[in-house]
Amino acid sequence: MIELPNECLSEIFKSFGNNNNKNYRFLFSCLLVNRQWCRNVIPVLWSRSLSCIDDRRLMRIYLLSLNAEEKAPLIPLNISLPDGPKPLFEYSFYTISINYHYLEKGIMKWLCLEVKKLRSGFLIISKWTLLMVVT
């Protein structure tokens, strides 16, 4: 079987990479074809992942990707970071645009869900705390 070069596959997958949910479902299916397709689809899927970051699973993946230096400012804020292996791909490398509104919404949603797990009282997360996390 003749394989297409990565450049061709990349262009084909990019043409499906707009914000249409149907196309995204197609790209997720392409991840499972073989390793070559997976390596070419991941950059397309993750290039605009922050536009749907209110999914807490995305926040978890980004947090798992942080190195020790990037985690250090979060420790004084008592933010519980997820445990798990480092992701297979460096997903944050593929992100080409960040919408601050979606990022803020995703962080707040993730923090609120984490607080619910540990909640013994009422906690208010301020915008100041959010800015410390983001910067």
N, C-alpha and C positions, 0 to 999 in steps of 0.2 A: 504494500500500500504506500502510495506517495504522500508524504506529509507536506502541508503548506508551511512556508517559512513563518517564523514568529511575527515578522512585520506585517504579513498579510492577515494573519489571525487577529493581531492587535487592531488593525483598521476595521476588520469585520465586526469585532466585538464593540469597538467604539461607536459604530453606527447604531448599535442597539442600546447604547448607554445613556440615552436621554432619560428624563424622569417618568417615563411611562411604566407603570407597575407591571404591565403585561411583559414588556421587554426585560424588566429586571428579573421576573420569574424565569424567563427563557435563559438569561445569563446564569442564574443559579443552577439550572439544569446543565449548562455547559461546563460548570465546575467539575462535574462528575464524569466527564467523558474520558479524560486522561490527564496526565501531569502537565503536558504542554499546554493544553487548553486552560487548565486551572491557572497556570502561571501567567497566562495572557488575559484571563477574565478578572482576576483579583484586582489589578490596577483600575479597571473600568468600574467595577462595583464600588470600590472604596474611594474613588476620586470625589464623589459627592455624598459620602456617607453622613456627613454632619448635617445634611438637610433633613435627615430622619433620625436624629440622635436622641429623640425622646424614647427610643427603645433602650431600656437599661442594659441590654446585652451588649450594645455597641459601646456604651460607657465602660462596661466591665472589660472589654477587649482593649480599649485605649488605656485604661488604668493598668492592666496587666503588662502593657508594653513599656511602661515607665521604667527607667533605670533608677538606681539608688539616689543619684543626685537630684533627679526630678521628683522623687517621692519625699525627699527631706523637708521641703516647706509644708507638706501636708501633715506631718507628724505632730507639730505643735497644735494643730487645729483638731486633733483627736479624730481624724477621718480614718475610718477603718477601710483599708484597701483590700481588694479581693485577693484570695490565695489561689494559686494555680500555676501551671507551667506558662512560660513565656510563649506567646502565640507563634505559630509557624512562620507567618509573614510579618514584616514590619509595616503593618497596615497604615499607620499614621504617615508614613513616607509617601503614600499614594494620594493623600488628601490634597486637593489643589485649591479648594476654596473653603472658607469658614464663614458662616453666617453667625454673627455674635448672638443674635436673638435665639437661634436654635441651640447654640452651644450653652447659653445661659439656661434655657428651658431644660435641656438634657441634664445638666449638672444639678439643677435644683430638683428635678424629678428623681434622679439617682440618689441624691443626698436624703431626700424625704423618705424614699423607700428604705434606705439603709437605717435611718433614724427609727422608722417603724419597727424594724427588727430588734433594735436595742432599746427602745423607748421604755423608760420607767416614769417619765414625767413629760412635761411639755417643753419643746425646744424650738427656738426661733432662729432661723438661719438668715443672717443679714446679708445685704448686698455687699457690705464690706468684706465679709468672709468669702463670698463668691469671688470678688475681685482678687483677693489674696490667692485663691485657688487657681484662677485663670491666668494670672500674671506670673 
